[in-house]
Amino acid sequence: MELLKQKCDENNIDLVLLYGKDDKLTFNDAEIEWGIKINNYKIIILGKSFYYQPVFKYLKNADLIIVEQATKFFINYYLWILNLLGVYKLAFWGHGKNLNRENSFSVSELVKNIMTKRVSHFFAYNDFSKKIVEKIGLPASKITVVDNTIDIESILNDIEQYDVNEIARVKKELSIESENICIYVGGIYKEKRIPFLLESLKLVKKNVQDLEFIFIGDGPETNLVLQAVKENDWIHYYGVKKGYEKTELLLLSKLLLIPCSVGLVIIDSFSYGVPIVATDSKDHGPEIYYLKNGINGIMTENNLTDYTNAVIKLLENENERKKLVEGCKESAGKYTLQSMVERFFDGIQKCV
């Protein structure tokens, strides 16, 4: 948002950010100096959570209003009607649909589709999201693909400044001697299928006897990881790591193992040159479509045998793994934050 604000300022576009805290994101309560923080009021209706956001006074002079493509916010319905009447231009930002509801009917998705057809513009996470929105019925001319990402530039700068000789020191501090180190990064919750990953690791260990595995992250199912650490001296848990500490652990690792629910962590895979191994489950975020199987990562069938065999193969065949590393580095150059900002700004300009 900082870079987008700067870009808009340079082009005489006044970008106003209204933001509130999502009750699910208990770990993220950031303050944005130039933004306007509001309170979100949750209302339960028929067992569903909706939110009232007191933002009306900030919308009077807006030429374009961008909101999340979501049915849980009351303000979206109000703005959508005014968009139809020509009072405001309303743009949605999102995935195109709930990707965790591949084969199930949802009234929420039906309403979302009806609204999406009639917005002024849509900012799509990536090409996959664009295809979804086009299928819903919004013309391609009203869709901007932003290729959602994170600050790759900062990561690459950390890596550039990192002394490779430090790897030996870090391994010594962690009491890890193996060259076959793999890692998990991210939230530790049900959708990630931690039991599946732990079972796969035990099978990999039988074939790659010097395997060492690192978990970094936190979540409701951290207890499963801690129990595995107690039972296996080759499994290590280091909690949430950021910045330089995260860089050190990823640069030790050969593979990033996240079987399910892959999201923006795939950008870490590209940035650090640590190929990701995932399954073809249906619960990934839209960023999974950045993965090109066999080029910048591996996607296996959604079963324990195929996943385990893929990991073993890459740990035993360094040439194959290095091909993926090169693919990761090439992809990192594509999904930069600067490129995302440029695409987002182009979409805003097109609207206003």
Secondary structure as UniProt FT lines:
FT   HELIX           2..10
FT   TURN            11..12
FT   STRAND          18..19
FT   TURN            23..24
FT   TURN            26..27
FT   TURN            33..34
FT   STRAND          36..37
FT   STRAND          41..45
FT   TURN            46..47
FT   STRAND          48..52
FT   HELIX           56..58
FT   TURN            60..61
FT   STRAND          64..68
FT   HELIX           74..84
FT   TURN            85..86
FT   STRAND          89..94
FT   TURN            99..100
FT   TURN            102..103
FT   HELIX           107..116
FT   TURN            117..118
FT   STRAND          121..124
FT   HELIX           127..136
FT   HELIX           140..142
FT   STRAND          143..145
FT   HELIX           152..161
FT   TURN            164..165
FT   HELIX           166..173
FT   TURN            174..175
FT   STRAND          181..185
FT   HELIX           190..192
FT   HELIX           194..207
FT   TURN            209..210
FT   STRAND          212..216
FT   TURN            220..221
FT   HELIX           222..231
FT   TURN            233..234
FT   STRAND          235..237
FT   HELIX           243..251
FT   STRAND          255..257
FT   HELIX           265..272
FT   STRAND          276..279
FT   HELIX           286..290
FT   TURN            294..296
FT   STRAND          297..300
FT   HELIX           304..316
FT   HELIX           318..332
FT   TURN            333..334
FT   HELIX           337..351
//
